[in-house]
Amino acid sequence: MLKSHELIGFMSPKLASDILQFTFESDKAAYKATLAAVAQAKHVRAVFLERQPREERHLSMLASLSRPAMDAAAGAMIRAWLVKKHHAMLADYLNSLGIPNEDGVVDDLPASVEEGRLKLAVEGLLSKYPHEIVAVYLNAFNDMNATGWSNLKALLESDPRLQLGGHS
């Protein structure tokens, strides 16, 4: 199971850049929090990073976010991106599992889900959404799920469509 910082490191550079760009454009508070966390990790002031050209700043931020110490910041950014940009996918997944949710957000998850229903839910996502985004979501979902579903973990480890890191 991949942690949030590992997701940033293993996803394609294009997707990682898209997530950070989406955060920059659509969620100023999350972007500022991510920028502040990166600045603190680099032992610089946030204004130092803000003065860099955006492309250079984003490459530097993504390199930092892929480090273990930045797992919380990476996780917050990924969660915000998923909830704000991909809420329909989240809702599709939870609805297909029969889990009540509000636009893909749920307060209480069951301790486990039935194997057949899980496989159908994952197949539904893979048939409707880009595989890399589904892989990021399911890895983030299982990592952030306090109970952690062992059958989802096994599926993430065994299904090649859910593997990250196949980019050059």
N, C-alpha and C positions, 0 to 999 in steps of 0.2 A: 504494500500500500504506500503510495507516494504522499509525502508531506507537501504543503503548499509551496515551499521554496524549491522543492524538487520538481513540482509541476512547472514552475516558471523555467527551470533549467532544461527540462526534457521536452516541453512543447516546442513547436516550430518558432523560430525567431519572429516570423511574421505574425503569428497569433499572439505571442507575448507583447509585441509592439502594438498590435491592435487593441489589446486589453488596456495597456497603459494609455494609448491615445484616446480610447473611449472614456476612460476615467478622467483624463485631462479635459475633454470636451463636455462631458455630461455629469460629472460628479466632482465639483470643485473641492468640496470638503474632504472627500476620500483622497483626491489627488494631493492636496496640501498635507494630509496626514502621512501619506506614503512618502512624499518628498521630505517631510520633516524626519521621518524614521531613517531614511537613507542618509540624510545629512548628518544625523546623530551618529550613525554607524561609521560614517567616513570622517567624523570629527571635524566637520565644517559647518558653517551656518547655512541655513536653507537658501538665503539670498545668493550665496556663492553658486549653488546649483541653478537657481532661477536665472542667473545672468548668462549661463551657457546657452548656446543654440539648442533648441528643443531636441533635435535629432541626437546630438551629442549627449545631452542631459538624459534622454530616455535610454540610450544604450548603457550609460553608466548606472542608471537606476536599475535596469533589468539585471545587469551583472551583479549588483549588490543584492537584489531581491532573490537571487538564486542561491544565496548562502544560508546555512542553517540558522544563524542568529537573526535572520530577517523573516523567519517563518510566519510570525504573527502579522507583520505588515503585508507580506505576500498573500496570506490567507484572507485578510480583510479586503484587499484589492480584488482578489478573485471572487469572493462572495458578493461584493457590491456589483461587479460586472455581471455575474450570473443572475442575480436578482433583478437588476435593472434592465439588462439587455436580453436575457434569455428566460424571462419568467414563464413564457409559454411552454418552453421545453421542460422546465422544472414542474410546472403544473401537469403537463402530459404524463410525465414519469410517475408523479405521486398519485394522480387519478387512476392510472393503469394498475397501480399497486393497491388501489382502494384506500388510500390514506387521505383523510380530509386535509385540505390546505387552502390557503388564501393567496392566489396568484403565485403558487409555487413555494410558499413559505409555510412551514408547519411548526407548531409548538412542541408537540410530543410525537416521537416516532415509536413504532412498535419495536420490541426487542429483537424480532426476526420477521422475515417474510418467507412465504412459501416459494420453493425453488421454481416451480413451473410458472408461477405468476411473475417472478423476478425476470426470468428469461424472456417471457413475452413482453414485459415492459422495456427491457433493454433492446430487444429486437425492434420494437416500435420506435424507439428513439433513433436507432441506427438507420432505420428506413426513411426517417423524416429529416434528420439533422446531420450536419457534417460530423464524420467519425471523430475527428480530433476534438471538437467541442464537446461531444458526448463523453469522450474519454476523460477530458478535464473535469467535466461536471461530476461524473460518477466517482472519480478518484477523490475530488474535493468533498463530495457528499459523504463518502464512506469515512474519510479522514475526520470530518467534522461531526459525524454522527457518534455520539458518546457510546452507544452500544456497539457499533461496528458490526455489520452483518457479514458473517463468515462466508456465506454463499456469494455475496457480491464481491468480496475480496478474492475468492477463488476464480470468479468470472473475469475480474479485472486482470488477474495474473495469467489466465489461460487463453482468453479470446484475443487473437492478433489484431482485430479491429479496434480494440481498446488500449493498444499499446502506444505509448508516446516515445519520441526519440528517433523516429524513422526518417527525420529530415537530415539534410546535409549541411 
